[in-house]
């Protein structure tokens, strides 16, 4: 008797109902795996709950009464997970290949040293392919890199839109760091997995399509930018030496000041030309 691998899929939804449904439909077509689909809805303001409720015979739906963020919602979903593997999956992803998850499991198990595996992320709306990163953010500006010495593997981190790991590994590292809300948590968890002696692996023969930013549609560009910067600087604070952190912050402050001056000057010139 063939026993297929059991995988708990963790999906955090916020105002992405129509995308989440397409994601769930693609999961329902996956073969050679036993799936448990857990969806946490972070108090969506759209019709997400109405749409998701129609799939309650397929998914475990956990509605939150407030938006607790991507990290805490995933950690909450993980408490309900019964699978041997955890697949962190964004609601705005789809899998065209019915063996996608099965192949991810095989890739993860291909070597004992692998702690997390990610596929090629295709973002057709941006005509963009997202590949793994081999350096950490602003690593080139660091004077002290002892925190990265001796880390296993060459890949530093992968995008959190689709990441597979063993449930035992997720528990060993105590899941996502709850200090993060959104952005930066994927870099952080990859680094912590490497610090536990396991490699980050990437298989470009496995592909997942990603809309990218579905939960941020309608959000102000400045708000999105600030959320990304907060996540990034939290990563710096947790993993970089204080002298490097201060220098990077000062450089970023100077850069933002210059951008602000350029923007103000451009706006002023534009206004004068408009009035004339």
C-alpha positions in Angstrom: 0.0 0.0 0.0 1.4 3.4 -1.0 1.2 6.1 1.6 1.4 9.6 0.2 3.1 12.4 2.2 0.8 14.4 4.4 1.2 18.2 3.9 -0.5 20.9 5.9 -0.9 24.0 3.7 -1.0 27.3 5.6 -2.7 30.2 3.9 -3.1 33.7 5.4 -5.8 35.7 3.7 -6.5 39.4 3.9 -8.8 41.0 1.4 -7.8 38.4 -1.2 -10.8 36.2 -1.3 -11.1 35.7 -5.1 -7.4 34.9 -5.3 -7.6 32.5 -2.3 -10.4 30.6 -4.0 -8.3 30.1 -7.1 -5.4 29.0 -4.9 -7.6 26.4 -3.1 -8.9 25.1 -6.4 -5.4 24.5 -7.7 -4.6 22.8 -4.4 -7.6 20.5 -4.9 -6.0 19.2 -8.1 -2.7 18.2 -6.5 -1.9 14.5 -6.8 0.1 12.0 -4.7 -0.2 14.0 -1.5 -2.6 14.1 1.4 -3.5 17.8 2.0 -4.8 19.6 4.9 -5.7 23.2 3.9 -5.8 25.7 6.7 -6.9 29.2 5.9 -6.6 32.0 8.4 -8.6 35.1 7.5 -7.2 38.3 9.1 -10.5 40.2 9.4 -10.9 40.8 5.7 -13.0 43.8 4.7 -14.0 42.3 1.4 -16.2 39.2 0.7 -13.4 36.8 1.6 -15.3 35.0 4.4 -18.4 34.6 2.3 -16.4 33.0 -0.5 -14.2 30.9 1.8 -17.3 29.6 3.7 -18.4 27.8 0.6 -15.3 25.6 0.8 -15.6 24.6 4.5 -15.8 21.0 3.5 -12.3 21.3 1.9 -10.5 23.7 4.2 -10.1 24.4 7.9 -11.2 28.1 8.2 -10.0 30.2 11.1 -11.5 33.7 11.1 -9.7 36.3 13.1 -11.5 39.3 14.5 -8.5 41.6 13.8 -5.6 41.7 11.4 -2.8 40.1 13.4 -0.4 40.1 10.5 1.1 37.4 8.3 3.4 36.0 10.9 1.1 35.4 13.8 -1.6 34.1 11.5 0.8 31.5 10.2 1.9 30.5 13.7 -1.8 30.2 14.6 -2.5 28.0 11.6 0.5 25.8 12.4 -1.2 24.8 15.7 -3.9 23.1 13.7 -1.5 21.4 11.4 -1.5 17.6 11.4 0.7 17.0 8.4 4.4 15.8 8.4 5.2 18.8 6.2 4.2 22.5 6.3 3.7 24.5 3.1 3.6 28.2 3.6 1.6 29.5 0.7 0.3 33.0 -0.2 -3.4 33.2 -1.2 -2.5 34.8 -4.6 -0.6 31.8 -5.8 -1.6 29.0 -8.2 -0.1 25.7 -9.1 -0.6 24.6 -12.7 1.3 21.3 -12.3 -0.7 18.8 -10.4 2.5 17.2 -9.0 3.9 20.5 -7.7 3.6 19.8 -4.0 4.7 16.1 -4.4 7.8 17.3 -6.3 8.5 19.9 -3.5 8.4 17.1 -0.9 10.8 15.0 -3.0 13.1 17.9 -3.4 13.1 18.5 0.4 13.8 14.9 1.0 16.6 14.6 -1.6 19.2 15.5 1.0 19.2 15.3 4.8 20.9 18.7 5.0 17.9 20.5 3.4 15.7 22.4 5.9 13.4 24.4 3.5 12.7 24.2 -0.2 11.2 26.8 -2.5 10.1 26.6 -6.2 10.6 29.1 -9.0 8.1 31.9 -8.5 6.6 33.3 -11.7 5.0 36.7 -11.5 3.4 37.1 -15.0 1.8 40.4 -14.3 5.2 41.9 -13.7 6.9 39.7 -16.4 9.2 38.6 -13.5 10.8 35.5 -12.3 11.7 35.5 -8.5 14.8 33.5 -7.8 16.6 32.8 -4.5 18.9 35.4 -2.9 22.5 34.5 -2.1 23.1 37.5 0.1 21.2 39.1 2.9 19.9 42.7 2.6 22.7 45.3 2.8 25.2 42.5 3.4 27.7 44.3 1.2 27.7 47.2 3.6 28.5 45.1 6.6 31.9 45.3 8.3 31.1 42.5 10.7 29.8 39.3 9.1 30.6 36.8 11.8 26.9 36.0 12.2 27.0 34.5 8.7 30.2 32.5 9.1 29.9 28.8 8.7 26.2 28.8 7.6 25.3 25.8 5.5 24.5 26.0 1.8 24.9 28.9 -0.6 21.3 30.3 -0.7 20.6 33.0 1.9 16.8 33.2 1.6 13.8 32.7 -0.6 10.5 34.6 -1.1 7.9 33.6 1.5 5.1 33.1 -1.1 5.8 29.4 -1.3 8.0 27.6 1.2 8.0 23.9 2.2 9.6 22.5 5.3 9.1 19.6 7.7 6.7 20.3 10.5 9.4 19.1 13.0 11.8 21.8 11.6 9.1 24.5 12.0 8.6 23.5 15.6 12.3 23.3 16.3 12.8 26.9 15.3 9.5 27.9 17.0 7.9 29.0 13.8 8.0 32.6 12.5 9.4 35.3 14.7 6.2 37.0 16.2 8.0 40.4 16.2 7.4 40.7 12.5 4.0 41.7 11.1 4.5 41.6 7.3 7.7 41.7 5.3 11.1 40.5 6.4 9.9 37.4 8.1 10.9 35.1 5.2 14.5 36.4 5.3 14.5 35.8 9.1 13.1 32.3 9.1 15.6 31.2 6.4 18.5 32.6 8.4 17.3 30.8 11.6 16.9 27.5 9.7 20.5 27.9 8.5 21.7 28.7 12.0 20.2 25.3 13.0 22.5 23.6 10.5 20.1 23.1 7.6 20.3 24.5 4.0 17.8 26.5 2.0 17.2 24.7 -1.3 15.6 25.9 -4.5 14.3 23.8 -7.4 13.7 25.8 -10.6 12.0 22.7 -12.2 9.1 23.4 -9.9 7.0 26.5 -10.7 4.3 28.4 -8.8 2.5 31.4 -10.3 2.2 34.4 -8.0 0.0 37.5 -8.4 2.2 39.4 -5.9 0.7 41.9 -3.4 -2.9 41.0 -3.7 -3.6 41.8 -0.1 -2.0 45.2 -0.6 -4.2 46.2 -3.6 -5.6 49.6 -2.9 -3.0 50.4 -0.2 -1.0 53.6 -0.5 2.4 53.3 -2.0 4.0 55.1 1.0 2.3 52.7 3.5 3.5 49.7 1.6 7.0 51.1 1.4 7.0 51.9 5.1 5.9 48.3 6.0 8.6 46.9 3.9 11.2 49.1 5.5 10.0 48.3 9.0 10.4 44.6 8.3 13.8 45.1 6.8 15.1 47.2 9.7 13.7 44.7 12.2 15.8 42.1 10.5 18.9 44.4 10.7 18.2 45.0 14.4 17.9 41.3 15.2 20.9 40.0 13.2 23.4 42.8 12.5 26.0 44.3 14.8 25.0 47.6 16.4 27.8 49.5 14.6 26.7 48.2 11.3 23.0 48.9 12.1 23.7 52.5 13.0 25.8 53.1 9.9 23.1 51.5 7.6 20.4 53.6 9.3 22.4 56.8 8.9 23.0 56.0 5.2 19.3 55.3 4.7 18.3 58.6 6.5 20.7 60.5 4.2 19.3 58.8 1.1 15.7 59.5 2.1 16.6 63.1 2.8 18.1 63.5 -0.6 15.0 61.8 -2.3 12.7 64.2 -0.3 14.7 67.2 -1.5 14.6 66.1 -5.1 10.9 65.3 -4.9 10.1 68.7 -3.3 12.2 70.5 -5.9 10.5 68.6 -8.8 7.1 69.3 -7.3 7.9 73.0 -6.9 9.2 73.4 -10.5 6.1 71.5 -11.8 3.8 73.8 -9.8 5.4 76.9 -11.2 5.2 75.6 -14.8 1.6 74.7 -14.3 0.7 78.2 -13.0 2.6 79.9 -15.8 
